């Protein structure tokens, strides 16, 4: 299957079934979505709906049980995807700059390119003064900056982010959200970002995919027309985004209630 030029990712009728205690558990059912090149997509849904499973399938870390997905490869030597996890994925025995350059070094990129990109993304996330430090000397927010810098420095076709700011305090979260948007505005990478935060999804995304409770399906797509660049103060004060927030909140409430009802049967 060949994708149109503007389409970066397509998922068709994707289903994932796990075997738990000799019973089949359907995590994802008939997932269908299309994502354009350069789009910033957020996925929202109740806990346990399969958001992370979907991301892991796109990352090649899990296999689907049926259906298919395709990522439009540009034909260059860039990696297909990089993933940023909720937990800081830094390697403790490497310095900050060694962590950031890891993907490039594993690809045996030219030394000049490695040095240039490492310095560039250390500067973009504000870590240049800490380049020679080890992760044990960093705060949680700084470690997550390392993960983000490493992902962008590796220059993947798509960037997959699994609740990367969930464990941070509000101040650090806002700072990293703005830094992420700033880098994305420059690179225009295709990003799929999982979050439980409605505010965060509205701030970051072009479109939000709302998932049902388990088995996870795409129930609805919400387009965010708020002009860029954006700030959280703008998101929280705009009357149009207040309507979007309420719509998504009601969706999550409904799905959580339905999930509880299923479990009580």
TORLO-815944 format. One line per field, with one value per atom (N, C-alpha, C): residue in one letter; x, y negated, z negated; atom name. Coordinates in steps of 0.05 Angstrom, whole numbers. Layout:
type	c(A  ...)
u	c(X  ...)
v	c(Y  ...)
w	c(Z  ...)
atom	c(CA  ...)
END
This chain:
type	c(X  X  X  X  X  X  X  X  X  X  X  X  X  X  X  X  X  X  X  X  X  X  X  X  X  X  X  X  X  X  X  X  X  X  X  X  X  X  X  X  X  X  X  X  X  X  X  X  X  X  X  X  X  X  X  X  X  X  X  X  X  X  X  X  X  X  X  X  X  X  X  X  X  X  X  X  X  X  X  X  X  X  X  X  X  X  X  X  X  X  X  X  X  X  X  X  X  X  X  X  X  X  X  X  X  X  X  X  X  X  X  X  X  X  X  X  X  X  X  X  X  X  X  X  X  X  X  X  X  X  X  X  X  X  X  X  X  X  X  X  X  X  X  X  X  X  X  X  X  X  X  X  X  X  X  X  X  X  X  X  X  X  X  X  X  X  X  X  X  X  X  X  X  X  X  X  X  X  X  X  X  X  X  X  X  X  X  X  X  X  X  X  X  X  X  X  X  X  X  X  X  X  X  X  X  X  X  X  X  X  X  X  X  X  X  X  X  X  X  X  X  X  X  X  X  X  X  X  X  X  X  X  X  X  X  X  X  X  X  X  X  X  X  X  X  X  X  X  X  X  X  X  X  X  X  X  X  X  X  X  X  X  X  X  X  X  X  X  X  X  X  X  X  X  X  X  X  X  X  X  X  X  X  X  X  X  X  X  X  X  X  X  X  X  X  X  X  X  X  X  X  X  X  X  X  X  X  X  X  X  X  X  X  X  X  X  X  X  X  X  X  X  X  X  X  X  X  X  X  X  X  X  X  X  X  X  X  X  X  X  X  X  X  X  X  X  X  X  X  X  X  X  X  X  X  X  X  X  X  X  X  X  X  X  X  X  X  X  X  X  X  X  X  X  X  X  X  X  X  X  X  X  X  X  X  X  X  X  X  X  X  X  X  X  X  X  X  X  X  X  X  X  X  X  X  X  X  X  X  X  X  X  X  X  X  X  X  X  X  X  X  X  X  X  X  X  X  X  X  X  X  X  X  X  X  X  X  X  X  X  X  X  X  X  X  X  X  X  X  X  X  X  X  X  X  X  X  X  X  X  X  X  X  X  X  X  X  X  X  X  X  X  X  X  X  X  X  X  X  X  X  X  X  X  X  X  X  X  X  X  X  X  X  X  X  X  X  X  X  X  X  X  X  X  X  X  X  X  X  X  X  X  X  X  X  X  X  X  X  X  X  X  X  X  X  X  X  X  X  X  X  X  X  X  X  X  X  X  X  X  X  X  X  X  X  X  X  X  X  X  X  X  X  X  X  X  X  X  X  X  X  X  X  X  X  X  X  X  X  X  X  X  X  X  X  X  X  X  X  X  X  X  X  X  X  X  X  X  X  X  X  X  X  X  X  X  X  X  X  X  X  X  X  X  X  X  X  X  X  X  X  X  X  X  X  X  X  X  X  X  X  X  X  X  X  X  X  X  X  X  X  X  X  X  X  X  X  X  X  X  X  X  X  X  X  X  X  X  X  X  X  X  X  X  X  X  X  X  X  X  X  X  X  X  X  X  X  X  X  X  X  X  X  X  X  X  X  X  X  X  X  X  X  X  X  X  X  X  X  X  X  X  X  X  X  X  X  X  X  X  X  X  X  X  X  X  X  X  X  X  X  X  X  X  X  X  X  X  X  X  X  X  X  X  X  X  X  X  X  X  X  X  X  X  X  X  X  X  X  X  X  X  X  X  X  X  X  X  X  X  X  X  X  X  X  X  X  X  X  X  X  X  X  X  X  X  X  X  X  X  X  X  X  X  X  X  X  X  X  X  X  X  X  X  X  X  X  X  X  X  X  X  X  X  X)
u	c(17  0  18  13  28  10  21  5  8  -13  -10  12  22  45  40  16  11  4  0  -7  18  23  46  41  18  11  -18  -22  -49  -52  -73  -80  -107  -108  -132  -141  -164  -177  -158  -142  -122  -134  -128  -138  -115  -116  -95  -109  -102  -113  -89  -92  -72  -84  -66  -75  -67  -88  -84  -98  -81  -92  -110  -99  -112  -138  -142  -166  -157  -172  -167  -178  -160  -168  -163  -184  -181  -174  -150  -140  -149  -147  -154  -172  -192  -211  -217  -210  -217  -209  -183  -173  -168  -179  -176  -168  -146  -139  -119  -119  -101  -88  -62  -47  -30  -32  -17  12  29  57  59  73  76  55  34  13  22  11  14  -12  -12  -36  -35  -56  -58  -79  -74  -94  -102  -128  -139  -159  -160  -179  -176  -195  -193  -170  -161  -139  -146  -127  -131  -145  -147  -162  -144  -118  -100  -84  -83  -68  -38  -26  2  7  -11  -9  -8  -26  -26  0  11  36  59  59  80  78  54  51  64  57  69  99  109  138  152  136  148  156  146  152  131  108  86  77  64  52  22  8  -21  -30  -55  -66  -79  -90  -101  -101  -107  -107  -78  -75  -48  -44  -18  -11  13  15  37  47  73  86  100  93  105  134  152  180  190  205  214  236  247  268  296  298  325  335  359  371  362  341  332  317  318  302  272  257  228  214  222  209  228  222  235  212  216  195  206  189  195  174  184  167  160  140  132  154  168  191  215  232  255  273  276  291  321  332  360  377  401  419  438  437  451  481  494  523  533  515  523  518  534  530  506  498  475  481  504  510  512  522  524  496  478  450  437  441  428  439  464  476  474  461  461  451  427  415  433  445  462  487  498  522  516  492  484  480  473  470  496  518  544  544  530  529  557  563  589  593  617  622  614  619  612  582  566  537  528  540  534  538  562  568  549  544  526  498  486  459  457  477  477  477  496  497  472  460  436  413  409  385  391  416  422  415  421  415  385  370  342  326  336  322  336  355  367  386  399  417  446  454  482  500  493  511  513  495  495  504  517  524  541  559  578  568  544  533  521  517  504  475  457  429  424  440  436  439  451  455  434  413  392  366  348  321  304  280  263  256  251  245  269  293  317  322  316  319  300  276  257  265  279  290  310  326  347  333  311  297  286  275  263  285  307  330  341  343  354  335  309  290  291  292  293  320  342  369  372  358  360  345  329  316  299  279  263  241  229  207  183  177  155  165  152  159  135  139  118  124  104  109  86  95  76  75  57  54  81  97  124  125  104  104  87  76  56  67  92  103  115  113  125  106  116  100  90  70  56  76  94  112  130  143  160  145  120  104  99  91  86  111  133  159  165  163  170  150  125  105  112  119  126  152  171  196  191  174  167  153  134  121  140  159  178  195  205  221  204  180  162  156  152  146  170  194  217  221  216  221  197  173  148  148  157  156  127  121  96  98  80  81  54  56  33  39  22  27  4  9  -11  -12  -36  -38  -65  -66  -91  -102  -86  -93  -107  -131  -147  -133  -125  -111  -87  -71  -46  -53  -73  -81  -90  -105  -115  -91  -73  -50  -32  -27  -7  -17  -41  -48  -63  -60  -77  -104  -103  -127  -123  -146  -146  -164  -153  -169  -178  -204  -216  -221  -211  -214  -235  -247  -267  -252  -267  -256  -251  -237  -229  -253  -251  -229  -229  -205  -202  -209  -225  -231  -229  -227  -228  -257  -267  -295  -300  -281  -286  -260  -261  -238  -246  -229  -234  -212  -220  -200  -196  -171  -164  -155  -172  -166  -153  -145  -132  -106  -102  -78  -53  -31  -5  12  32  39  19  18  -2  12  -3  5  -18  -11  -32  -52  -43  -61  -83  -74  -92  -113  -103  -121  -142  -134  -153  -172  -165  -182  -200  -195  -210  -237  -259  -286  -290  -278  -281  -268  -244  -230  -245  -259  -275  -296  -308  -328  -316  -292  -278  -271  -261  -254  -278  -301  -325  -334  -332  -339  -322  -296  -277  -282  -286  -291  -315  -337  -361  -356  -340  -332  -318  -298  -283  -300  -318  -337  -354  -364  -382  -366  -342  -326  -318  -311  -303  -327  -351  -375  -382  -380  -386  -366  -341  -321  -327  -336  -343  -367  -386  -411  -403  -385  -376  -363  -346  -331  -349  -371  -390  -408  -409  -427  -415)
v	c(24  0  -25  -43  -68  -90  -107  -128  -153  -170  -196  -213  -232  -248  -262  -272  -287  -269  -243  -225  -211  -214  -202  -175  -173  -148  -140  -114  -104  -78  -76  -52  -42  -17  -5  19  18  40  55  40  52  62  87  100  113  112  124  140  166  184  195  193  205  230  248  272  268  266  262  285  300  322  340  346  364  353  327  314  292  290  269  242  222  195  177  165  147  119  110  84  62  69  50  64  50  62  43  52  38  8  3  -24  -33  -56  -68  -97  -106  -134  -141  -166  -176  -202  -204  -227  -239  -265  -279  -284  -287  -294  -321  -322  -347  -353  -336  -341  -334  -349  -342  -331  -305  -291  -283  -288  -277  -256  -236  -214  -215  -217  -219  -196  -185  -164  -155  -140  -131  -112  -109  -91  -63  -49  -22  -18  -40  -39  -30  -26  -16  -38  -62  -84  -76  -67  -60  -36  -17  6  -2  -21  -31  -44  -60  -73  -53  -33  -12  4  7  21  3  -23  -41  -43  -39  -40  -14  7  33  49  41  56  77  75  96  102  125  132  132  123  124  152  158  185  187  164  163  134  130  103  95  70  61  32  24  -4  -9  -33  -40  -68  -71  -97  -104  -127  -135  -143  -126  -131  -150  -170  -191  -181  -157  -146  -154  -170  -178  -158  -163  -145  -152  -169  -176  -152  -149  -127  -132  -111  -114  -128  -121  -133  -134  -153  -153  -155  -144  -144  -156  -173  -185  -174  -161  -147  -165  -156  -171  -172  -149  -149  -160  -174  -185  -162  -162  -140  -146  -160  -167  -144  -141  -120  -131  -119  -131  -134  -116  -118  -136  -149  -167  -196  -214  -242  -252  -277  -289  -289  -298  -300  -272  -253  -225  -213  -220  -210  -223  -249  -262  -252  -246  -237  -207  -192  -163  -152  -162  -152  -156  -180  -187  -169  -164  -148  -119  -109  -82  -79  -100  -100  -105  -109  -114  -139  -160  -185  -198  -215  -229  -245  -246  -259  -289  -302  -330  -334  -316  -318  -312  -292  -285  -309  -322  -345  -368  -374  -396  -392  -369  -364  -363  -350  -348  -376  -393  -420  -436  -433  -447  -441  -415  -407  -410  -409  -416  -446  -462  -491  -496  -482  -486  -478  -458  -451  -462  -480  -494  -477  -457  -439  -442  -462  -466  -467  -482  -483  -456  -437  -412  -388  -394  -374  -352  -359  -339  -325  -332  -320  -293  -276  -250  -253  -235  -237  -239  -226  -228  -256  -273  -301  -320  -308  -324  -321  -341  -338  -322  -315  -299  -314  -340  -356  -357  -359  -361  -334  -312  -286  -283  -293  -291  -309  -331  -348  -333  -317  -300  -281  -268  -249  -263  -287  -301  -310  -320  -329  -305  -282  -258  -250  -251  -242  -261  -287  -305  -304  -301  -301  -277  -255  -231  -235  -256  -264  -241  -231  -209  -219  -201  -207  -216  -201  -209  -207  -222  -222  -213  -192  -180  -186  -199  -209  -198  -182  -169  -183  -203  -218  -228  -241  -248  -267  -283  -303  -296  -271  -264  -265  -259  -258  -284  -305  -331  -349  -368  -388  -407  -423  -441  -460  -472  -492  -480  -457  -444  -434  -425  -415  -437  -461  -483  -492  -492  -500  -480  -454  -434  -433  -438  -439  -461  -485  -507  -501  -488  -481  -461  -441  -421  -434  -452  -466  -483  -496  -513  -496  -473  -455  -444  -436  -425  -445  -471  -492  -494  -489  -491  -466  -443  -417  -407  -413  -403  -373  -360  -331  -321  -297  -285  -274  -283  -275  -262  -239  -227  -227  -241  -247  -237  -219  -208  -225  -232  -247  -241  -246  -245  -274  -294  -322  -334  -344  -357  -383  -399  -424  -420  -399  -394  -386  -370  -361  -385  -403  -427  -445  -449  -466  -456  -430  -419  -412  -402  -387  -402  -391  -399  -385  -359  -343  -325  -319  -301  -277  -253  -229  -219  -216  -207  -177  -163  -134  -125  -102  -90  -74  -65  -47  -20  -3  23  40  51  49  22  11  -16  -19  -38  -45  -76  -86  -115  -123  -137  -145  -171  -189  -216  -230  -249  -266  -295  -309  -337  -354  -373  -390  -415  -423  -447  -469  -489  -511  -535  -533  -555  -562  -588  -596  -590  -585  -581  -606  -611  -596  -600  -579  -579  -580  -589  -588  -578  -567  -555  -576  -600  -622  -627  -625  -629  -606  -582  -558  -560  -569  -569  -593  -613  -637  -639  -624  -625  -611  -624  -612  -588  -588  -565  -540  -544  -521  -511  -528  -520  -500  -505  -487  -460  -461  -436  -421  -435  -422  -407  -420  -408  -383  -385  -363  -339  -343  -321  -310  -328  -320  -301  -308  -292  -265  -265  -239  -221  -232  -216  -206  -223  -215  -191  -193  -172  -146  -147  -123  -110  -127  -116  -102  -115  -103  -77  -76  -51  -29  -37  -17  -5  -22  -13  6  -1  15  43  44  69  86  74  89  100  86  94  117  123  144  172)
w	c(0  0  0  19  21  11  -7  -19  -2  -1  13  1  16  7  -20  -25  -49  -73  -69  -90  -101  -127  -139  -152  -165  -179  -172  -167  -164  -179  -194  -209  -200  -192  -181  -198  -210  -224  -242  -257  -274  -300  -307  -331  -346  -373  -389  -411  -413  -433  -450  -476  -494  -507  -515  -530  -559  -577  -605  -621  -636  -651  -634  -610  -591  -579  -583  -572  -552  -531  -511  -520  -521  -528  -504  -494  -471  -480  -474  -482  -463  -437  -415  -396  -385  -367  -343  -320  -295  -296  -301  -301  -272  -265  -239  -242  -231  -232  -210  -203  -183  -193  -191  -202  -180  -176  -155  -164  -145  -150  -164  -187  -202  -222  -224  -244  -272  -291  -319  -329  -336  -343  -373  -387  -415  -416  -433  -437  -467  -471  -498  -502  -526  -532  -561  -571  -599  -603  -628  -634  -625  -614  -605  -578  -563  -537  -514  -519  -499  -484  -496  -483  -479  -501  -500  -482  -482  -465  -435  -428  -401  -394  -412  -407  -404  -421  -419  -393  -382  -356  -335  -335  -316  -318  -342  -347  -340  -334  -328  -352  -375  -400  -406  -393  -395  -367  -364  -339  -342  -321  -322  -317  -327  -322  -295  -285  -258  -249  -224  -213  -205  -198  -188  -194  -194  -196  -178  -169  -151  -157  -157  -160  -134  -123  -97  -101  -91  -94  -72  -80  -61  -43  -49  -32  -39  -61  -70  -90  -101  -121  -149  -152  -179  -191  -218  -230  -227  -227  -222  -245  -270  -293  -317  -335  -362  -382  -406  -426  -452  -464  -490  -510  -530  -550  -573  -588  -612  -632  -637  -654  -639  -654  -640  -629  -603  -591  -588  -607  -606  -616  -605  -613  -635  -659  -682  -680  -665  -664  -641  -627  -606  -615  -606  -611  -595  -601  -587  -557  -548  -520  -507  -522  -512  -508  -527  -524  -499  -496  -473  -446  -445  -420  -415  -433  -432  -406  -398  -373  -349  -347  -325  -325  -349  -351  -343  -351  -344  -314  -301  -271  -257  -273  -262  -243  -253  -238  -239  -220  -220  -246  -256  -281  -281  -258  -257  -260  -247  -249  -278  -290  -318  -336  -334  -351  -346  -320  -314  -325  -320  -329  -359  -372  -401  -413  -404  -415  -409  -385  -378  -397  -402  -418  -448  -456  -484  -489  -469  -472  -472  -454  -451  -477  -492  -516  -541  -537  -560  -577  -565  -580  -573  -558  -551  -575  -597  -620  -635  -629  -644  -626  -604  -584  -595  -614  -625  -650  -659  -684  -678  -699  -696  -707  -698  -705  -735  -752  -781  -792  -776  -784  -774  -760  -748  -762  -759  -769  -749  -757  -739  -713  -715  -692  -673  -684  -667  -653  -667  -654  -630  -633  -611  -588  -594  -573  -557  -571  -558  -538  -547  -530  -505  -509  -486  -467  -477  -460  -445  -457  -444  -421  -426  -405  -381  -385  -363  -349  -364  -353  -334  -340  -323  -296  -294  -269  -257  -273  -263  -244  -228  -211  -228  -250  -268  -297  -314  -343  -358  -375  -391  -420  -434  -461  -479  -499  -517  -544  -547  -572  -583  -567  -576  -600  -604  -625  -649  -649  -670  -698  -702  -729  -739  -722  -729  -744  -760  -772  -751  -758  -738  -725  -741  -730  -709  -715  -696  -672  -676  -654  -634  -644  -626  -611  -624  -611  -589  -594  -574  -552  -558  -536  -516  -527  -509  -494  -507  -493  -471  -477  -457  -433  -438  -416  -399  -413  -399  -380  -389  -372  -350  -356  -335  -314  -321  -302  -282  -291  -274  -256  -268  -254  -238  -248  -235  -233  -253  -253  -258  -249  -255  -284  -301  -330  -338  -351  -365  -394  -409  -438  -454  -473  -491  -516  -525  -550  -563  -590  -604  -610  -602  -608  -584  -588  -567  -559  -579  -574  -556  -563  -549  -520  -516  -489  -472  -483  -469  -462  -481  -477  -454  -453  -435  -407  -405  -381  -359  -335  -312  -314  -321  -324  -349  -361  -384  -377  -381  -377  -405  -408  -433  -431  -451  -451  -471  -466  -484  -506  -525  -545  -532  -546  -534  -525  -501  -482  -468  -466  -456  -426  -420  -392  -390  -366  -362  -360  -381  -381  -367  -368  -357  -351  -333  -326  -332  -346  -353  -340  -323  -310  -327  -331  -347  -328  -325  -306  -320  -345  -359  -345  -338  -323  -339  -325  -337  -332  -349  -373  -396  -413  -435  -462  -482  -510  -526  -549  -566  -576  -581  -589  -568  -543  -521  -519  -523  -522  -544  -568  -590  -590  -574  -574  -550  -529  -504  -508  -502  -505  -487  -463  -445  -456  -469  -480  -505  -519  -542  -533  -510  -499  -491  -479  -472  -497  -518  -543  -554  -555  -566  -550  -523  -506  -512  -514  -519  -547  -567  -594  -596  -582  -582  -569  -548  -535  -554  -568  -587  -610  -620  -641  -632  -608  -598  -595  -584  -580  -606  -626  -652  -665  -663  -675  -661  -635  -620  -627  -631  -639  -667  -685  -712  -711  -694  -691  -680  -660  -649  -670  -686  -706  -729  -733  -755  -746  -720  -711  -718)
atom	c(N  CA  C  N  CA  C  N  CA  C  N  CA  C  N  CA  C  N  CA  C  N  CA  C  N  CA  C  N  CA  C  N  CA  C  N  CA  C  N  CA  C  N  CA  C  N  CA  C  N  CA  C  N  CA  C  N  CA  C  N  CA  C  N  CA  C  N  CA  C  N  CA  C  N  CA  C  N  CA  C  N  CA  C  N  CA  C  N  CA  C  N  CA  C  N  CA  C  N  CA  C  N  CA  C  N  CA  C  N  CA  C  N  CA  C  N  CA  C  N  CA  C  N  CA  C  N  CA  C  N  CA  C  N  CA  C  N  CA  C  N  CA  C  N  CA  C  N  CA  C  N  CA  C  N  CA  C  N  CA  C  N  CA  C  N  CA  C  N  CA  C  N  CA  C  N  CA  C  N  CA  C  N  CA  C  N  CA  C  N  CA  C  N  CA  C  N  CA  C  N  CA  C  N  CA  C  N  CA  C  N  CA  C  N  CA  C  N  CA  C  N  CA  C  N  CA  C  N  CA  C  N  CA  C  N  CA  C  N  CA  C  N  CA  C  N  CA  C  N  CA  C  N  CA  C  N  CA  C  N  CA  C  N  CA  C  N  CA  C  N  CA  C  N  CA  C  N  CA  C  N  CA  C  N  CA  C  N  CA  C  N  CA  C  N  CA  C  N  CA  C  N  CA  C  N  CA  C  N  CA  C  N  CA  C  N  CA  C  N  CA  C  N  CA  C  N  CA  C  N  CA  C  N  CA  C  N  CA  C  N  CA  C  N  CA  C  N  CA  C  N  CA  C  N  CA  C  N  CA  C  N  CA  C  N  CA  C  N  CA  C  N  CA  C  N  CA  C  N  CA  C  N  CA  C  N  CA  C  N  CA  C  N  CA  C  N  CA  C  N  CA  C  N  CA  C  N  CA  C  N  CA  C  N  CA  C  N  CA  C  N  CA  C  N  CA  C  N  CA  C  N  CA  C  N  CA  C  N  CA  C  N  CA  C  N  CA  C  N  CA  C  N  CA  C  N  CA  C  N  CA  C  N  CA  C  N  CA  C  N  CA  C  N  CA  C  N  CA  C  N  CA  C  N  CA  C  N  CA  C  N  CA  C  N  CA  C  N  CA  C  N  CA  C  N  CA  C  N  CA  C  N  CA  C  N  CA  C  N  CA  C  N  CA  C  N  CA  C  N  CA  C  N  CA  C  N  CA  C  N  CA  C  N  CA  C  N  CA  C  N  CA  C  N  CA  C  N  CA  C  N  CA  C  N  CA  C  N  CA  C  N  CA  C  N  CA  C  N  CA  C  N  CA  C  N  CA  C  N  CA  C  N  CA  C  N  CA  C  N  CA  C  N  CA  C  N  CA  C  N  CA  C  N  CA  C  N  CA  C  N  CA  C  N  CA  C  N  CA  C  N  CA  C  N  CA  C  N  CA  C  N  CA  C  N  CA  C  N  CA  C  N  CA  C  N  CA  C  N  CA  C  N  CA  C  N  CA  C  N  CA  C  N  CA  C  N  CA  C  N  CA  C  N  CA  C  N  CA  C  N  CA  C  N  CA  C  N  CA  C  N  CA  C  N  CA  C  N  CA  C  N  CA  C  N  CA  C  N  CA  C  N  CA  C  N  CA  C  N  CA  C  N  CA  C  N  CA  C  N  CA  C  N  CA  C  N  CA  C  N  CA  C  N  CA  C  N  CA  C  N  CA  C  N  CA  C  N  CA  C  N  CA  C  N  CA  C  N  CA  C  N  CA  C  N  CA  C  N  CA  C  N  CA  C  N  CA  C  N  CA  C  N  CA  C  N  CA  C  N  CA  C  N  CA  C  N  CA  C  N  CA  C  N  CA  C  N  CA  C  N  CA  C  N  CA  C  N  CA  C  N  CA  C  N  CA  C  N  CA  C  N  CA  C  N  CA  C  N  CA  C  N  CA  C  N  CA  C  N  CA  C  N  CA  C  N  CA  C  N  CA  C  N  CA  C  N  CA  C  N  CA  C  N  CA  C  N  CA  C  N  CA  C  N  CA  C  N  CA  C  N  CA  C  N  CA  C  N  CA  C  N  CA  C  N  CA  C)
END
